């Protein structure tokens, strides 16, 4: 039913204050753990997050991460675009490639796979989409269905703005 693609890139753990940043990173194809009620101590001590870069707006957590030898980036700008640019510059990422979208679920961070038979989801999406869209994606964890919609224009504009600042 699904073919899953995986892109091996940087992976992140995002503190509870940065949910919107986490969603955008997932849209851009980055493996990003985010839980709205995550505790700083969980980030610092859990082996589940080993090897992930900690993204935080909390200076105390940032210093504690650095003291513990964890990779961390302090997010301290006012706008979402500025914060994303800080992340990408910190990692020497020179541009975001819009062709690499749709890899991680924005809700749960599960891998997305392409749905081969769109009739298999006809009861899970609006009927008009079966006739107007050819490509659908399904989350391997929460089963959420995705398709390329008008929101992709806004994402493309965001990517263009970010790339101009990188």
C-alpha distance (Angstrom), angle and dihedral (degrees) to the residues before:
residue distance angle dihedral
X1 . . .
X2 3.82 . .
X3 3.77 133.8 .
X4 3.79 109.9 -155.9
X5 3.80 124.1 -151.5
X6 3.78 122.3 -164.4
X7 3.78 126.7 -165.3
X8 3.79 115.1 -159.4
X9 3.80 105.4 -138.7
X10 3.76 138.8 129.6
X11 3.78 115.4 -45.0
X12 3.78 126.3 -148.2
X13 3.78 144.1 -161.8
X14 3.79 109.8 -153.5
X15 3.79 123.3 -157.9
X16 3.80 121.3 -122.0
X17 3.82 94.5 -96.0
X18 3.81 95.3 62.2
X19 3.81 107.0 60.3
X20 3.81 95.1 134.9
X21 3.79 91.2 51.6
X22 3.83 89.3 50.8
X23 3.82 91.6 53.1
X24 3.80 92.1 49.7
X25 3.80 92.4 48.9
X26 3.81 89.6 52.1
X27 3.81 90.0 49.6
X28 3.80 88.6 51.9
X29 3.81 89.9 53.7
X30 3.80 101.9 -100.2
X31 3.81 121.3 139.2
X32 3.82 99.4 -120.0
X33 3.79 127.8 175.9
X34 3.80 114.4 -154.4
X35 3.77 129.2 165.2
X36 3.80 118.3 174.8
X37 3.81 92.4 -140.7
X38 3.80 98.6 41.5
X39 3.77 113.5 142.7
X40 3.82 123.1 -136.4
X41 3.80 89.9 -124.1
X42 3.82 90.3 55.4
X43 3.80 89.3 54.3
X44 3.79 91.6 48.2
X45 3.80 99.1 43.1
X46 3.79 110.3 26.7
X47 3.79 117.8 104.3
X48 3.84 87.2 -154.8
X49 3.78 88.3 79.1
X50 3.80 97.5 44.7
X51 3.80 111.5 139.0
X52 3.79 94.9 17.8
X53 3.78 122.6 119.8
X54 3.80 111.4 -118.6
X55 3.81 114.3 -131.3
X56 3.78 113.6 -163.7
X57 3.78 143.0 157.3
X58 3.80 90.0 -157.9
X59 3.81 111.9 99.4
X60 3.81 92.4 -161.3
X61 3.81 92.5 53.0
X62 3.81 89.8 45.3
X63 3.82 91.8 54.0
X64 3.81 91.3 45.8
X65 3.81 90.3 51.7
X66 3.79 91.7 50.3
X67 3.81 91.5 47.2
X68 3.80 89.1 52.2
X69 3.81 92.1 48.8
X70 3.80 95.7 -110.6
X71 3.78 120.7 144.6
X72 3.80 107.3 -112.6
X73 3.78 139.1 167.0
X74 3.79 121.7 -155.3
X75 3.79 112.1 -136.6
X76 3.79 106.6 -156.7
X77 3.79 108.8 146.4
X78 3.78 127.7 109.5
X79 3.79 101.4 -123.2
X80 3.76 132.7 55.0
X81 3.81 91.2 -126.7
X82 3.81 92.1 52.6
X83 3.79 90.5 49.2
X84 3.80 92.9 49.5
X85 3.80 90.1 48.5
X86 3.84 89.5 51.9
X87 3.81 90.1 53.0
X88 3.80 94.7 48.2
X89 3.81 94.3 43.7
X90 3.81 90.0 50.0
X91 3.80 88.4 56.7
X92 3.83 94.9 42.1
X93 3.80 91.0 -115.9
X94 3.78 105.3 159.6
X95 3.80 98.4 -168.1
X96 3.76 144.0 -3.0
X97 3.80 113.4 -120.2
X98 3.80 111.1 -140.0
X99 3.80 89.2 -157.0
X100 3.80 89.1 70.3
X101 3.79 96.3 64.5
X102 3.80 125.5 121.5
X103 3.73 105.0 45.8
X104 3.81 105.9 115.0
X105 3.79 130.5 41.1
X106 3.80 110.6 -110.2
X107 3.81 89.6 -143.9
X108 3.80 105.1 47.6
X109 3.84 107.0 3.7
X110 3.81 92.1 -116.0
X111 3.78 118.5 151.1
X112 3.79 115.2 -94.9
X113 3.76 121.2 -133.5
X114 3.78 129.9 -167.0
X115 3.79 113.4 -107.4
X116 3.79 109.1 -128.3
X117 3.82 98.4 -168.4
X118 3.81 110.3 41.8
X119 3.82 89.6 -172.0
X120 3.80 86.8 70.4
X121 3.83 89.1 69.2
X122 3.80 100.0 37.4
X123 3.82 91.7 114.8
X124 3.81 92.1 49.8
X125 3.81 101.1 54.9
X126 3.82 136.0 47.1
X127 3.83 110.6 -80.4
X128 3.82 92.9 -124.4
X129 3.81 89.4 63.7
X130 3.80 92.3 60.7
X131 3.79 87.7 62.2
X132 3.80 99.5 38.5
X133 3.83 104.0 38.0
X134 3.77 128.9 57.4
X135 3.79 102.6 -177.7
X136 3.78 125.9 58.2
X137 3.79 132.6 171.5
X138 3.79 130.6 -152.9
X139 3.77 129.2 -157.1
X140 3.79 112.4 -121.2
X141 3.82 91.7 -144.4
X142 3.81 110.9 35.0
X143 3.84 97.9 19.0
X144 3.81 93.3 -129.3
X145 3.80 111.6 162.6
X146 3.82 121.2 -132.3
X147 3.80 134.5 -172.3
X148 3.78 135.4 173.1
X149 3.79 106.0 -90.2
X150 3.79 139.3 161.0
X151 3.81 90.6 -72.9
X152 3.79 86.9 73.3
X153 3.81 89.0 73.1
X154 3.82 89.5 58.8
X155 3.79 90.8 47.3
X156 3.81 90.5 49.4
X157 3.83 89.2 52.6
X158 3.80 90.1 49.3
X159 3.80 91.2 50.5
X160 3.80 90.8 48.7
X161 3.81 91.0 50.6
X162 3.80 91.9 48.5
X163 3.80 92.9 47.1
X164 3.80 91.4 51.0
X165 3.82 88.9 56.7
X166 3.80 96.9 45.0
